[in-house]
Amino acid sequence: MPQHARVDVLPVQEVVASASPSAWRDGLVREQGDAQVTVALLDGEVAVLTTRAVPQPGEPVAVHPVAGLLAVGGVWYDARPPV
């Protein structure tokens, strides 16, 4: 299993992401601020996530909605829909 830097990621999230690699969805950051990131996914959907990640608008990212992760470069962050 490849090693990634992790921020607030639970072991179960990493296991789920590794067990279901086809669930990753690519996108571009649309907005970032107040602990939320809005990602325009390449399939046309939009994901709003609460996370500690601070990617810049236009930056490519990947979202794993099943595991609740946002990948920015080689770093995985916990990322959940806002409550």
N, C-alpha and C positions, 0 to 999 in steps of 0.2 A: 504494500500500500504506500503510495507516495506521501511524503511528509509535507505538510503545509503549516505555515504559521497560523495560529488560531487566536481569536479574540472572543472571549465569552462563549465559546463553543463547548457544549456538553459532549461527553464521549458517545452517547447514543446518536447525536446529530451526525458525528463523523462516520459512525457505522452505517447509518441510513444512507448518507450521501455516497459512501463507497459501495454499498450494496445496490444502489439504483443510479448509476452514472448517467443513464439516458434521461433522467428527470431534470438535469441542468438545463436552464434556458438562458440564452445569450441576450444581452440588451445593452443599451446606452443610458447613462445617467442623464435624466432630464433636469432634476432639481435636487439640491442637497441643503439641509438646514434643520435646526431644532431637533436633532437626533432622528430625522426622517430622510429617507432617500426615495426619490421617485425614479423608477426605471422604465424606459420605453423598451419593451421586449421586442425582439425581431419578428415575432409572430403577430405583432400589432396590438397586443394587450399592454396594459400599464400596471405595474406593481408598485405599491406604496409600502415601504418597509420601515420599521423602527429598528435602528441599529447604531452602533458606535462608529461604523465606517464613515469616512469623510471623503468619498470620491468626488471629483470635480465634474461639473456638467460636461457631457460629451464623452466621458471616460467609458471605455468598454468594461462591462462586468458580467457576471453570471449569477443567476438566482436558482437556488434549489428549493422550490416551495414545499416539498415534502419534508425535508430535513430542517427547513427554516434557516437557510444559509445564504450569504451574499459573498461571492468571491471577487476580490479586487486584486488583480495581479496574482501573486502567490499567497495571499492572505485570505483566510476564511473568517467571516464574522457571523455571529448570531444575528438573524434578521427575521423579524416577525411582522405580520400585518398589525397596524395600530389597533388598540382596543378602544 
